Amino acid sequence: QVQLVDSGGGLVQTGGSLRLSCAASGRTFNYYAMGWFRQAPGKQRDLVAAITSGGSTNYADSVKGRFTISRDNAKNTAYLQMNSLKPEDTAVYYCAARTSSLFGYDAWGQGTQVTVSS
């Protein structure tokens, strides 16, 4: 069973940057698709960015051009670099792993709070 620990959240001003990290257990991390989700109070959890085992990336329109997802398979770690942050980016951010192409995301981090002040 893969376990994920996400970290790196905090409080920043509009226009600032944060780098979130997601450390994964297991020996097959290089086979997992990874994603970052976020959930604001009273709203559903939405996919922000995803990266396949082959390194292809996709982004929500709201973050395209500002956020970058990456992975370091040697370190079993995925990252989300967030630049030009806006107050509407405020949410709890969750790392997730898709361990099989047959199913959806099936492993989740505990969440890390990102707050962007205006």
CORMOQUI-V400521 format. One line per field, one symbol per residue. phi: phi as a letter, one per 40 degrees, with the letter a starting at -180 (. if undefined). psi: psi as a letter, one per 20 degrees, with the letter a starting at -180 (. if undefined). burial: 1 if it has 9 or more other ideal C-beta (glycine too) atoms within 8 Angstrom, else 0. A space follows every 50 residues. Layout:
# CORMOQUI-V400521
phi = ???
psi = ???
burial = ???
This chain:
# CORMOQUI-V400521
phi = .cbbbbahcibbcdgcbabcbbcbcgbbdccccbabbaacdgbccbccaa bcccgcbabcdcbdgbbbcaabccbfbbbbcbbfcbdcccacbbcabbca ccbccbbbccgbcbbbcc
psi = pqppoqriraprqpiaqqoqqopqrrjkhiippqqprqoqpjrrpqpgqq prhijqqqqqhiipihqpqrqnhhjlpqqoporlqqhiiprpppqqqoiq iirapjpqriqppppoq.
burial = 01010111100101001111111100001001111111100000010111 10000010110010001010110001111111001000100111111110 000010111011011100
